[in-house]
């Protein structure tokens, strides 16, 4: 999956677990497509600080997903609703519950 789409999906799920500054920098970079230089001007921080924020948030989102697997479960459910085989659907739901 494209990195931008992947992190935007995780951000929608886990954004409330991030600080307001992390949310703002991440949103400007991934959702608004601002450059690190533009973000550093808006936030009045260095470009290296912007890069650090982005790396930290990516790591946090990866860790939240590794533990909670909400995005993975959501994607599995999306696939399951397109199936016609009841046994396959039940097995898929069971794998999510396990």
Phi and psi in degrees as GROMACS dihedral restraints (atoms count N, CA, C in turn):
[ dihedral_restraints ]
;  ai    aj    ak    al  type     phi  dphi    fc
    3     4     5     6     1   -56.5    20    10
    4     5     6     7     1   136.1    20    10
    6     7     8     9     1   -56.6    20    10
    7     8     9    10     1   -43.4    20    10
    9    10    11    12     1   -63.6    20    10
   10    11    12    13     1   -46.5    20    10
   12    13    14    15     1   -63.1    20    10
   13    14    15    16     1   -41.5    20    10
   15    16    17    18     1   -60.7    20    10
   16    17    18    19     1   -52.0    20    10
   18    19    20    21     1   -70.2    20    10
   19    20    21    22     1   -31.3    20    10
   21    22    23    24     1   -64.8    20    10
   22    23    24    25     1   -39.2    20    10
   24    25    26    27     1   -63.9    20    10
   25    26    27    28     1   -44.9    20    10
   27    28    29    30     1   -65.7    20    10
   28    29    30    31     1   -38.5    20    10
   30    31    32    33     1   -62.0    20    10
   31    32    33    34     1   -40.3    20    10
   33    34    35    36     1   -61.3    20    10
   34    35    36    37     1   -34.1    20    10
   36    37    38    39     1   -80.6    20    10
   37    38    39    40     1   -45.7    20    10
   39    40    41    42     1  -108.0    20    10
   40    41    42    43     1     6.7    20    10
   42    43    44    45     1   -55.5    20    10
   43    44    45    46     1   -34.8    20    10
   45    46    47    48     1   -69.9    20    10
   46    47    48    49     1   -10.6    20    10
   48    49    50    51     1   -89.6    20    10
   49    50    51    52     1    -1.6    20    10
   51    52    53    54     1  -102.8    20    10
   52    53    54    55     1   157.8    20    10
   54    55    56    57     1   -70.5    20    10
   55    56    57    58     1   163.8    20    10
   57    58    59    60     1   -63.5    20    10
   58    59    60    61     1   -37.9    20    10
   60    61    62    63     1   -65.5    20    10
   61    62    63    64     1   -42.2    20    10
   63    64    65    66     1   -61.3    20    10
   64    65    66    67     1   -43.2    20    10
   66    67    68    69     1   -60.9    20    10
   67    68    69    70     1   -45.6    20    10
   69    70    71    72     1   -65.9    20    10
   70    71    72    73     1   -48.1    20    10
   72    73    74    75     1   -63.1    20    10
   73    74    75    76     1   -44.5    20    10
   75    76    77    78     1   -62.5    20    10
   76    77    78    79     1   -44.3    20    10
   78    79    80    81     1   -62.5    20    10
   79    80    81    82     1   -44.2    20    10
   81    82    83    84     1   -61.7    20    10
   82    83    84    85     1   -41.1    20    10
   84    85    86    87     1   -75.1    20    10
   85    86    87    88     1   -51.8    20    10
   87    88    89    90     1   -87.9    20    10
   88    89    90    91     1   -37.8    20    10
   90    91    92    93     1   -91.6    20    10
   91    92    93    94     1   -39.7    20    10
   93    94    95    96     1   -96.0    20    10
   94    95    96    97     1    -8.0    20    10
   96    97    98    99     1    62.8    20    10
   97    98    99   100     1    33.6    20    10
   99   100   101   102     1   -75.3    20    10
  100   101   102   103     1   149.4    20    10
  102   103   104   105     1   -79.5    20    10
  103   104   105   106     1   165.6    20    10
  105   106   107   108     1   -62.3    20    10
  106   107   108   109     1   -36.8    20    10
  108   109   110   111     1   -63.4    20    10
  109   110   111   112     1   -42.5    20    10
  111   112   113   114     1   -64.8    20    10
  112   113   114   115     1   -41.1    20    10
  114   115   116   117     1   -65.3    20    10
  115   116   117   118     1   -40.5    20    10
  117   118   119   120     1   -62.5    20    10
  118   119   120   121     1   -35.2    20    10
  120   121   122   123     1   -69.6    20    10
  121   122   123   124     1   -44.8    20    10
  123   124   125   126     1   -64.7    20    10
  124   125   126   127     1   -45.5    20    10
  126   127   128   129     1   -87.3    20    10
  127   128   129   130     1    -9.2    20    10
  129   130   131   132     1    57.8    20    10
  130   131   132   133     1    46.4    20    10
  132   133   134   135     1  -131.6    20    10
  133   134   135   136     1   166.8    20    10
  135   136   137   138     1   -73.1    20    10
  136   137   138   139     1   159.4    20    10
  138   139   140   141     1   -61.2    20    10
  139   140   141   142     1   -36.4    20    10
  141   142   143   144     1   -66.0    20    10
  142   143   144   145     1   -34.0    20    10
  144   145   146   147     1   -66.6    20    10
  145   146   147   148     1   -38.8    20    10
  147   148   149   150     1   -61.7    20    10
  148   149   150   151     1   -47.6    20    10
  150   151   152   153     1   -59.1    20    10
  151   152   153   154     1   -39.9    20    10
  153   154   155   156     1   -64.7    20    10
  154   155   156   157     1   -44.8    20    10
  156   157   158   159     1   -55.3    20    10
  157   158   159   160     1   -47.6    20    10
  159   160   161   162     1   -63.3    20    10
  160   161   162   163     1   -45.3    20    10
  162   163   164   165     1   -62.1    20    10
  163   164   165   166     1   -43.4    20    10
  165   166   167   168     1   -62.6    20    10
  166   167   168   169     1   -45.1    20    10
  168   169   170   171     1   -65.3    20    10
  169   170   171   172     1   -42.7    20    10
  171   172   173   174     1   -58.5    20    10
  172   173   174   175     1   -43.8    20    10
  174   175   176   177     1   -63.2    20    10
  175   176   177   178     1   -43.7    20    10
  177   178   179   180     1   -61.8    20    10
  178   179   180   181     1   -46.8    20    10
  180   181   182   183     1   -61.3    20    10
  181   182   183   184     1   -42.9    20    10
  183   184   185   186     1   -60.9    20    10
  184   185   186   187     1   -43.0    20    10
  186   187   188   189     1   -66.7    20    10
  187   188   189   190     1   -42.3    20    10
  189   190   191   192     1   -60.3    20    10
  190   191   192   193     1   -43.9    20    10
  192   193   194   195     1   -68.3    20    10
  193   194   195   196     1   -37.4    20    10
  195   196   197   198     1   -60.3    20    10
  196   197   198   199     1   -39.2    20    10
  198   199   200   201     1   -82.8    20    10
  199   200   201   202     1   -49.4    20    10
  201   202   203   204     1   -90.9    20    10
  202   203   204   205     1   -29.4    20    10
  204   205   206   207     1    56.6    20    10
  205   206   207   208     1    31.8    20    10
  207   208   209   210     1   -66.9    20    10
  208   209   210   211     1   -43.8    20    10
  210   211   212   213     1   -64.8    20    10
  211   212   213   214     1   -41.3    20    10
  213   214   215   216     1   -61.1    20    10
  214   215   216   217     1   -44.8    20    10
  216   217   218   219     1   -64.7    20    10
  217   218   219   220     1   -41.2    20    10
  219   220   221   222     1   -60.0    20    10
  220   221   222   223     1   -45.7    20    10
  222   223   224   225     1   -64.9    20    10
  223   224   225   226     1   -36.8    20    10
  225   226   227   228     1   -64.4    20    10
  226   227   228   229     1   -44.0    20    10
  228   229   230   231     1   -63.7    20    10
  229   230   231   232     1   -38.2    20    10
  231   232   233   234     1   -60.9    20    10
  232   233   234   235     1   -41.9    20    10
  234   235   236   237     1   -66.7    20    10
  235   236   237   238     1   -39.6    20    10
  237   238   239   240     1   -65.6    20    10
  238   239   240   241     1   -35.3    20    10
  240   241   242   243     1   -69.7    20    10
  241   242   243   244     1   -14.2    20    10
  243   244   245   246     1   -90.6    20    10
  244   245   246   247     1    -5.4    20    10
  246   247   248   249     1   -84.0    20    10
  247   248   249   250     1   154.6    20    10
  249   250   251   252     1  -108.7    20    10
  250   251   252   253     1   -16.6    20    10
  252   253   254   255     1   -84.2    20    10
  253   254   255   256     1   111.1    20    10
  255   256   257   258     1   -59.7    20    10
  256   257   258   259     1   -41.7    20    10
  258   259   260   261     1   -62.2    20    10
  259   260   261   262     1   -43.0    20    10
  261   262   263   264     1   -64.1    20    10
  262   263   264   265     1   -38.4    20    10
  264   265   266   267     1   -65.8    20    10
  265   266   267   268     1   -46.7    20    10
  267   268   269   270     1   -60.6    20    10
  268   269   270   271     1   -44.0    20    10
  270   271   272   273     1   -62.2    20    10
  271   272   273   274     1   -40.0    20    10
  273   274   275   276     1   -64.5    20    10
  274   275   276   277     1   -42.6    20    10
  276   277   278   279     1   -65.1    20    10
  277   278   279   280     1   -40.7    20    10
  279   280   281   282     1   -61.6    20    10
  280   281   282   283     1   -39.6    20    10
  282   283   284   285     1   -64.9    20    10
  283   284   285   286     1   -32.1    20    10
  285   286   287   288     1   -69.3    20    10
  286   287   288   289     1   -39.0    20    10
  288   289   290   291     1   -74.1    20    10
  289   290   291   292     1   -23.8    20    10
